[in-house]
Amino acid sequence: MTNPTLCLPDTGKSCFACCPPIRPAGYEHVQYINIIKRILRENTNEFSGRRGAISPISGFSCWALGYLDKNHCLVGCLLHPNLNQGRDLRHRVHYGDKCRRELCPEASVFHKLPISVRRFWLHLADGFDAFQYSSWTINPIPKLTGWGPRLLGLISQNENSTIFTKESFFETYPFFVTKLNPRANAYPLLKLVEMNHTDLLKSASFRRQFEIFSANLSTIIREHSGRGQGGPYTHLLGCDNHFLDFLRLSAGILKIDKEGAEMFKRIVDRTIKRFPGSSGPIKPL
């Protein structure tokens, strides 16, 4: 993920999870690794013979997805401008502009991080090949980016020069074993960490406490959802994206005016200051 255009974290692996850019729900390419490796070899060998022809892709396989190196370690788009003297040839798959503009939300967050912070998190994928790195079930980094660049930066900063493997990180930070949706819960979690310390995340009891707190907080907002509804789509309001994600993904508020959003934010902020709460319902002040 260090190269935002080719998604190359290092010289030994790449990310091709978005190629082609539409997949069936729940698709996991590591289940078909031998088939895909054969297809990639065929695509790479046949690529030069296609010349400049327009050839629409069909199904879930793209003829322009192949190996980028002689050692067959890096997988990526053979039509990418970085591989063609700056010429963008991706129009040849006849997929509109989608291939050109495609950058997953996870990569967008990752590229907001300073280089030193990226390196800290990339150690969790040490030893991965392109197939493992491109797997959202094996590679933990994409899910972790859902908690946002601010939280990832704080953890990296407080750990200083510590190098974690995937296994040692989750042993040290059991909070991240949670099944909670990161984007839906990033706002209250970041608030709590900023009020305290990232060491909170090293406690399994905090994880359980937060999971209860998150459910109660969502209930509070839904109970007040009759107020301020309507207006533009929530994600278009132009304020704190983490808070807007909380409203949309946790409380289910898809449309709201600015006044209503500000009211909810006051309620949420007051309730967060009362953490930790009991296991029973938490009522707003």
Secondary structure by P-SEA (a helix, b strand, c coil): ccccccccccccbbbccccccccccccccccaaaaaaaaaaaaaaaccccccccccccccccccccccccccccccccccccccccccccccccccccccccccaaaaaaaaccaaaaaaaaccccccccccccccccccccccccccaaaaaaaaaaaccccccaaaaaaacccccccccccccaaaaaaaaaaccccccccaaaaaaaaaaaaaaaaaaaaaccccccccccccccccaaaaaaaccccccccccaaaaaaaaaaaaaaaaaccccccccccc
